[in-house]
Amino acid sequence: QVQIVESGGGLVQPGGSLRLSCAASGSIFSIYVMGWYRQAPGKQRELVAAITSGLSTNYADSVKGRFTISRDNAKNTVYLQMNSLKPEDTAVYYCNCHAGPVQYWGQGTQVTVSS
């Protein structure tokens, strides 16, 4: 009954920007934390950024200063503003949210940074 809808992925040149969006809908009580993970070919999945219901944030060292995570609690929507993108940011980005003991995942959206 819970649906996670992601958007905003695509192809961008190095130094460019993308804004990812993820909206959770359906039967859900409350979402404590929403975040973004990414996985590049041949690499392990890693946490990119996360944000709690109280708007506390956490970022991977590799994206600090370039990425900004935000959320709209009323809409159960999380955003990831990605600036100064680098080729090493290329990966499939997955939206994740925790509601009590339950975890939900998006389908993943491809972000490709290339000239």
VEXTIBA-492552 format. One record per residue (C-alpha): residue number from 1; residue in one letter; y, x, z negated. Coordinates in steps of 0.02 Angstrom, whole numbers, plus 32768, in hexadecimal, padded with zeros to 4 digits. Example, Ala and Ser with C-alpha at 12.3 -4.5 7.8 and 13.67 -1.06 7.14 Angstrom:
residues 2
NODE/num/residu/yy/xx/zz
NODE/1/A/7F1F/8267/7E7A
NODE/2/S/7FCB/82AC/7E9B
END
This chain:
residues 115
NODE/num/residu/yy/xx/zz
NODE/1/Q/8000/8000/8000
NODE/2/V/8072/8096/7FEE
NODE/3/Q/80BC/80DB/808D
NODE/4/I/8111/8183/80A0
NODE/5/V/8180/8190/8139
NODE/6/E/81C5/8238/8170
NODE/7/S/8243/8260/81F6
NODE/8/G/82B5/82EB/8231
NODE/9/G/823E/8372/826A
NODE/10/G/824F/83C5/8311
NODE/11/L/827F/8461/8370
NODE/12/V/831A/84C1/833F
NODE/13/Q/8363/856B/8369
NODE/14/P/8370/85F4/82E5
NODE/15/G/840A/85D8/827C
NODE/16/G/8406/851F/829D
NODE/17/S/83EE/848D/8228
NODE/18/L/837A/83FB/820F
NODE/19/R/8377/836D/8192
NODE/20/L/82D0/8327/815D
NODE/21/S/82C0/827B/8110
NODE/22/C/8230/822C/80B2
NODE/23/A/822C/817A/8073
NODE/24/A/81A7/8132/8002
NODE/25/S/8188/8078/8006
NODE/26/G/8109/7FF8/7FCE
NODE/27/S/80B7/7FDD/7F26
NODE/28/I/80FC/8066/7EB9
NODE/29/F/8143/8064/7E09
NODE/30/S/81AE/80FE/7DFE
NODE/31/I/81B0/81A9/7E4E
NODE/32/Y/81CA/8239/7DD7
NODE/33/V/81D4/82C4/7E56
NODE/34/M/81E6/82CD/7F11
NODE/35/G/81DA/836B/7F74
NODE/36/W/81B3/83C8/8012
NODE/37/Y/8124/843E/8036
NODE/38/R/8105/84A1/80D3
NODE/39/Q/8072/84F7/8124
NODE/40/A/807B/8572/81B2
NODE/41/P/7FE6/85A4/821C
NODE/42/G/7F7B/8622/81C0
NODE/43/K/7FDD/860E/811F
NODE/44/Q/7FC2/85AC/8080
NODE/45/R/8024/8511/8058
NODE/46/E/80BD/8533/7FF0
NODE/47/L/813D/84CE/7F91
NODE/48/V/81E5/84D1/7FE7
NODE/49/A/824E/8466/7F74
NODE/50/A/823A/83DB/7EF5
NODE/51/I/82AB/8364/7E9A
NODE/52/T/828C/82F8/7E01
NODE/53/S/82C8/8249/7DDC
NODE/54/G/834E/829A/7D71
NODE/55/L/8385/8300/7E09
NODE/56/S/834A/83A7/7DC7
NODE/57/T/831A/8417/7E59
NODE/58/N/82A7/84A8/7E7B
NODE/59/Y/82A2/8516/7F15
NODE/60/A/8233/859C/7F5C
NODE/61/D/8289/8644/7F58
NODE/62/S/827D/8650/8014
NODE/63/V/82EC/85B8/8030
NODE/64/K/8369/85C6/7FA3
NODE/65/G/841A/85BE/7FE3
NODE/66/R/83E3/8576/808A
NODE/67/F/8388/84D4/8060
NODE/68/T/83C5/8444/7FF6
NODE/69/I/8358/83B9/7FB4
NODE/70/S/839F/8311/7F7F
NODE/71/R/8360/8263/7F5C
NODE/72/D/8394/81AF/7F4F
NODE/73/N/8332/8167/7EBE
NODE/74/A/835B/80B3/7EEA
NODE/75/K/8313/80CA/7F98
NODE/76/N/8286/8141/7F67
NODE/77/T/82C2/81B6/7FEC
NODE/78/V/82CA/8273/7FEB
NODE/79/Y/8327/82E3/8063
NODE/80/L/831C/839A/808F
NODE/81/Q/83B4/83E5/80E0
NODE/82/M/837F/8487/8134
NODE/83/N/8408/84FD/816B
NODE/84/S/8405/85AD/81B3
NODE/85/L/8354/8592/81EE
NODE/86/K/82E8/8628/8213
NODE/87/P/824B/8639/827D
NODE/88/E/81E6/8652/81DE
NODE/89/D/8217/85A1/81AB
NODE/90/T/81A8/8561/8236
NODE/91/A/8121/84F5/81E7
NODE/92/V/80E2/8446/81CD
NODE/93/Y/8148/83FA/8143
NODE/94/Y/80F8/837A/80D0
NODE/95/C/8150/82FF/8060
NODE/96/N/8104/82E6/7FB5
NODE/97/C/8128/8273/7F24
NODE/98/H/80E1/8257/7E77
NODE/99/A/80E3/81AC/7E25
NODE/100/G/8094/81B6/7D7B
NODE/101/P/7FE8/8202/7D96
NODE/102/V/7FE4/81D4/7E4E
NODE/103/Q/8013/824B/7ED9
NODE/104/Y/8043/821A/7F8A
NODE/105/W/8055/8281/8027
NODE/106/G/80AB/8268/80CC
NODE/107/Q/8059/828A/8172
NODE/108/G/80B9/832A/8190
NODE/109/T/8141/8352/820C
NODE/110/Q/814B/83ED/8278
NODE/111/V/81E2/845E/8268
NODE/112/T/81EE/84E6/82EB
NODE/113/V/8277/8569/82E8
NODE/114/S/827A/85C9/838B
NODE/115/S/82EC/8603/8416
END
